[in-house]
Amino acid sequence: MHRYLIEMNEITKIASPSGESPRLRKPDWIRVKAPMGRAFDETRKLMREHKLNTVCEEAACPNIGECWTKKHATVMILGDVCTRACAFCNVKTGMPMAVDLNEPQHTADAAAKLGLEHIVVTSVDRDDLADGGASQFVKVIEALRRTTPQTTIEILTPDFRNKADAAVEAIVAARPDVYNHNLETVPRLYPTIRPGARYYASLRLLESVKRQDPSIFTKSGIMLGLSEARLEVHQVMDDMRSADVDFLTMGQYLQPTTKHVKVSEFVKPQAFDAYASIARAKGFLLVASSPLTRSSYHAGDDFAKMQQAREEKLARAGQSASA
């Protein structure tokens, strides 16, 4: 069938004379190298040895080749089956298995063998559990502190729908170094993109973490390319700052399969840079904004940058107070 290229709003699309819906061509700046190499294979083997799931695999992350080659992996606890069916996510949906009681120690053992200075731990949504899975996060944090105390801990939690107060309180008491919860998109798109969640409930969760323990870094991210408007993105930034979020991540949404919501646009790198400049002006300690940015991408390096940024901010505040 004959196809032709058209340019529309600086976005490359392929249109078909048959009338089928246009689809976006993946631009050069999105393409990544296929995962390969000895270090990559060793990381995969270690995950299988300890019966651990990773969001790198389950969510089809484009950075898996780079991260696993550096022996960085984001562990996904509470199984590999989610009780939700978000339109953007590649994780399986259904009835999850029972919680693995050995998972916390397996996670800690893997972190020790990899020699991780920083680990990111996330999970599927577990609406079937009384606490949403919060106690498993606590047990993982405790196992990591016992087994590899030098490793800093970043968690990326679900929203713990209808259980957030008690869940967040328990996790904050375990004192992770970074608490991440992604808003994912602008509020207008929640009914279609993240139907099981509520935008303002997620904001309150982030605000609650900082209110209970201001020393814990808070982090959140959104995907671009889902038809969000520029001013909507700016409003999300303002909402995050109102919740005292320290670190904002922004990356390009990529359609995992034809069953998932389509990419509305491939946002150019220059636009990501512009968003980053605006976010920094709004007061975030740290901003990561690029097409391939993901929540846990370069998380260890970013944690060190956040620490430095906080120290510099406190030093400036001290100088102003003494002036």
ChimeraX attribute file (.defattr): number of C-alpha atoms within 10 A of each C-alpha:
attribute: neighborCount
match mode: 1-to-1
recipient: residues
	/A:1	6
	/A:2	7
	/A:3	10
	/A:4	10
	/A:5	11
	/A:6	11
	/A:7	9
	/A:8	8
	/A:9	6
	/A:10	11
	/A:11	16
	/A:12	17
	/A:13	18
	/A:14	14
	/A:15	17
	/A:16	15
	/A:17	11
	/A:18	9
	/A:19	7
	/A:20	8
	/A:21	10
	/A:22	11
	/A:23	15
	/A:24	16
	/A:25	14
	/A:26	15
	/A:27	12
	/A:28	7
	/A:29	12
	/A:30	15
	/A:31	10
	/A:32	13
	/A:33	10
	/A:34	11
	/A:35	15
	/A:36	13
	/A:37	11
	/A:38	10
	/A:39	15
	/A:40	19
	/A:41	15
	/A:42	15
	/A:43	21
	/A:44	18
	/A:45	12
	/A:46	17
	/A:47	18
	/A:48	12
	/A:49	11
	/A:50	16
	/A:51	16
	/A:52	21
	/A:53	22
	/A:54	22
	/A:55	23
	/A:56	20
	/A:57	17
	/A:58	15
	/A:59	14
	/A:60	17
	/A:61	17
	/A:62	20
	/A:63	19
	/A:64	24
	/A:65	20
	/A:66	18
	/A:67	21
	/A:68	22
	/A:69	19
	/A:70	13
	/A:71	20
	/A:72	27
	/A:73	27
	/A:74	26
	/A:75	22
	/A:76	22
	/A:77	24
	/A:78	27
	/A:79	20
	/A:80	20
	/A:81	18
	/A:82	21
	/A:83	17
	/A:84	20
	/A:85	18
	/A:86	20
	/A:87	18
	/A:88	23
	/A:89	22
	/A:90	19
	/A:91	20
	/A:92	16
	/A:93	16
	/A:94	12
	/A:95	13
	/A:96	19
	/A:97	10
	/A:98	9
	/A:99	14
	/A:100	13
	/A:101	11
	/A:102	12
	/A:103	21
	/A:104	21
	/A:105	19
	/A:106	20
	/A:107	25
	/A:108	25
	/A:109	18
	/A:110	23
	/A:111	24
	/A:112	17
	/A:113	11
	/A:114	16
	/A:115	15
	/A:116	20
	/A:117	16
	/A:118	19
	/A:119	22
	/A:120	25
	/A:121	22
	/A:122	22
	/A:123	25
	/A:124	24
	/A:125	25
	/A:126	24
	/A:127	20
	/A:128	12
	/A:129	14
	/A:130	13
	/A:131	19
	/A:132	23
	/A:133	23
	/A:134	24
	/A:135	15
	/A:136	20
	/A:137	24
	/A:138	20
	/A:139	18
	/A:140	23
	/A:141	25
	/A:142	18
	/A:143	19
	/A:144	25
	/A:145	17
	/A:146	12
	/A:147	16
	/A:148	18
	/A:149	14
	/A:150	14
	/A:151	19
	/A:152	19
	/A:153	23
	/A:154	27
	/A:155	26
	/A:156	23
	/A:157	21
	/A:158	23
	/A:159	27
	/A:160	24
	/A:161	18
	/A:162	13
	/A:163	16
	/A:164	20
	/A:165	14
	/A:166	13
	/A:167	22
	/A:168	22
	/A:169	15
	/A:170	16
	/A:171	21
	/A:172	19
	/A:173	12
	/A:174	17
	/A:175	17
	/A:176	20
	/A:177	19
	/A:178	23
	/A:179	24
	/A:180	27
	/A:181	21
	/A:182	21
	/A:183	26
	/A:184	21
	/A:185	24
	/A:186	22
	/A:187	18
	/A:188	12
	/A:189	15
	/A:190	18
	/A:191	14
	/A:192	12
	/A:193	21
	/A:194	20
	/A:195	14
	/A:196	14
	/A:197	18
	/A:198	15
	/A:199	21
	/A:200	12
	/A:201	16
	/A:202	20
	/A:203	22
	/A:204	15
	/A:205	20
	/A:206	25
	/A:207	19
	/A:208	19
	/A:209	25
	/A:210	19
	/A:211	13
	/A:212	13
	/A:213	13
	/A:214	12
	/A:215	13
	/A:216	18
	/A:217	23
	/A:218	25
	/A:219	27
	/A:220	23
	/A:221	25
	/A:222	21
	/A:223	23
	/A:224	26
	/A:225	19
	/A:226	21
	/A:227	13
	/A:228	17
	/A:229	12
	/A:230	11
	/A:231	9
	/A:232	14
	/A:233	20
	/A:234	16
	/A:235	13
	/A:236	19
	/A:237	25
	/A:238	16
	/A:239	14
	/A:240	25
	/A:241	18
	/A:242	11
	/A:243	19
	/A:244	23
	/A:245	26
	/A:246	23
	/A:247	25
	/A:248	25
	/A:249	23
	/A:250	25
	/A:251	22
	/A:252	24
	/A:253	26
	/A:254	26
	/A:255	17
	/A:256	18
	/A:257	12
	/A:258	7
	/A:259	10
	/A:260	16
	/A:261	18
	/A:262	19
	/A:263	20
	/A:264	17
	/A:265	23
	/A:266	23
	/A:267	19
	/A:268	17
	/A:269	17
	/A:270	11
	/A:271	14
	/A:272	18
	/A:273	15
	/A:274	11
	/A:275	21
	/A:276	21
	/A:277	13
	/A:278	14
	/A:279	24
	/A:280	16
	/A:281	9
	/A:282	14
	/A:283	16
	/A:284	21
	/A:285	22
	/A:286	22
	/A:287	22
	/A:288	24
	/A:289	25
	/A:290	23
	/A:291	24
	/A:292	20
	/A:293	19
	/A:294	22
	/A:295	21
	/A:296	24
	/A:297	21
	/A:298	16
	/A:299	18
	/A:300	20
	/A:301	11
	/A:302	16
	/A:303	20
	/A:304	11
	/A:305	14
	/A:306	20
	/A:307	14
	/A:308	13
	/A:309	16
	/A:310	15
	/A:311	12
	/A:312	13
	/A:313	13
	/A:314	12
	/A:315	12
	/A:316	11
	/A:317	12
	/A:318	11
	/A:319	10
	/A:320	9
	/A:321	8
	/A:322	6
	/A:323	6
